Amino acid sequence: MKRKYATAVCSAGLACMLLGIVPANALTAGDLVTLPLSALTQGKKVVVLRSGHDTAQMTWKVQPHYTAQNATLQVHYLTSPDTTAGSQLVVSMDHKIIGAVSLNPKLPRGSFTVLLGHQAFSAGSYPLQIQAIPGPAAPHTKTVLPGAWTQIDYSASQLTYTPQRLPWQHLDFAHLPMILSESAAQGVLRLPIQFYGTPNPTLLTAAQEAVAGLALRSAAVLHVKAQMMGPGVISPTVSGNPDISALLAPVADLPAAMQPHTPITGPTVLLVRNPDNPPGVILIFTGTDDAQVLTAARAFAVNRNMLPLGHRWSVIGSAQVMAMNFGPQNAVYPGQVVSLHDLHGSNSTLNTPHGTADIGFWMPGGLFASRQSNLKMKLTMATEPLTQPATQPIITVMANHHWISEWKLTPGVANYQTTIPFSALVGGENHITFQIAGGKVSIFPSSTLQLPTTHRYTLLPDLALFQHTGFPLVVHGTGRHLSVWYSERTLANWSAGLTLFGRLVQSAHSPLPGAQATFSRPVTGNVLAIGTPASIPASWLSASPVRLLQNGIQWQLANRHGTEKPWMGATQLPATAYLVEAHTPYKDHVTVTFLATNTQNLQAAAWNLVTAPNWNKLQGDFARQNSQGIYQSTMVGSHFMYGNRHSGWFWIFLFSVRPWLWVLAGLAAVLFATLAVWIFTLRKKAQWRAEEAL
């Protein structure tokens, strides 16, 4: 439960490369796959074979429930001038020769292609060998020249094949990570969400949790497409036949083909094959009523690492749901002591000696601490000097690419304590890097780090903070006091909202089980609003510095001489969608509102927004999508301070973000002291005159 999920994904991807497995998201049934041999040899680019002595060995692995057809091996080689006539380069698979080519020293550079087999290769491992076999010795010599060699260029040589997917024979929740990885193409996971019956806020909330559970299990960005299903329809017609889809409905509304053999009596999650797309699967969230559908989806979202065996999960009671760990798995919270084992797991690369070590962790957004506050680190490290006699290696500590400190290490195993200023940390992903000069280091998993006590104060609006951490919509890890307002009861509106919610939970590293879907205008709490200018009234953005016009936008600037903020300008630049962060019409809460110029643009505009090039560049309080689908963001209005104004920490935060207040305070203090001295002097003079008069 504590192992960092992103690290596990990256480690799995690295292992795939080292074992010669094509990453799943690169496999597309029917498309030719080209795999350089360097991917089968741990990144090794070339190998030199001495005639009759050396053999190049590698392993090609075909993924489970895939077959590989028309597999060929193309080998690029360079042979030495003293290679004997009649020498051959022989290719074997599983120790059986499948092809060979004669080597000619007069034509030293060449290539050849070998068909690995006429049959389709099923899932499994296939060892490949390449060996240079010398030809017969010349009549006037007794032995083969010992210096003959042949170089194989692994980078230029390649293995090509056509993958074909096979339907899952036995579905299990343990297969879900592989299914999601295979379903993603170019970092995007297309996810149809199917509703039976009439969707209501409860079912939309369940859909949010279903999306959250999948989004947190995948490194890809979800493009959600909501679909209404009718009687007798099993799955929608979607171009490309998505590999995974989700279905939400009470058991009474499920079609006959989706009904399980054992009756449904409570919240249940099913993983079944898609009858219309045999290699694909459908996740079914069901129960006796809408509330049980929500319980099933919420349990699936918060219980990310301990799903049951088999393809059916019966959720017993809501207590099981609430007891799960739904916070970020690589998070460090204020005041909490976290070990590196909790962040990176026991197989972290920090355990192997190397010259650089990196510790990554996620921190919630909107945190503030005094300038004297530090992140405390207690490290146990083993140091190995590179020089003899041994000298003390130097370690340089960097935090988010900022230099922090530099000190010497003691050879051998030793304990160290160091600190990182809290001001060097940011909301979201943080990286602390140790660079070692003159030695190698291993950091033990028992090492710990601890954040100081913090307070919730920051300057808003800040769409950059929103895209990094989900703040300020996500103040608590559970998503309490957060509403998702679907202002139109249309499939496009639901698709856009669920797509944005999936991106939000990835930013917050939490399934946000407390977030509630609503069709009505919220009156309290933070809000993610989705709609069009026609469906969301202008009064909802009354606290925003932007007013949407029919063919453009108009903005206002703060007026320091009064509360009125006159509209200062307008632009007619074309835009098809907008993202605005501002105060809600009611006090002390924040809304992030996503608007498309019309309902037809909602789904595509949301898909464009969540893609990395657009999402990662969000900043300020306002973003708009141009005609090319690119979002441009900026700060239009004024910042406001987020936090409890009835605490002494508010004044500390105020003076930290506005240092010139210290100058005013100092001048005020000097003026007060001068005035006090002047008044005191006047009184003394008056007293002396009175005494002289007597």
Helices and strands as residue ranges (DSSP letters): H 5-18, G 24-26, E 33-36, G 37-40, E 46-50, E 55-62, E 66-79, E 88-93, E 96-102, E 109-115, E 124-133, E 149-153, E 158-165, G 173-175, H 176-183, E 188-196, H 201-215, E 221-229, E 244-248, G 251-253, G 256-258, E 268-274, E 277-286, H 290-302, E 312-314, H 319-322, E 337-339, H 340-344, G 349-351, E 356-363, E 367-368, E 374-385, E 394-399, E 402-408, E 412-421, G 422-424, E 428-437, E 439-443, E 448-450, E 455-456, E 458-460, H 463-469, E 482-486, H 491-508, E 516-518, E 526-531, G 538-541, E 546-548, E 553-556, E 567-571, E 577-583, E 590-596, H 599-610, H 612-615, E 622-625, E 631-634, E 640-642, H 648-657, H 660-693
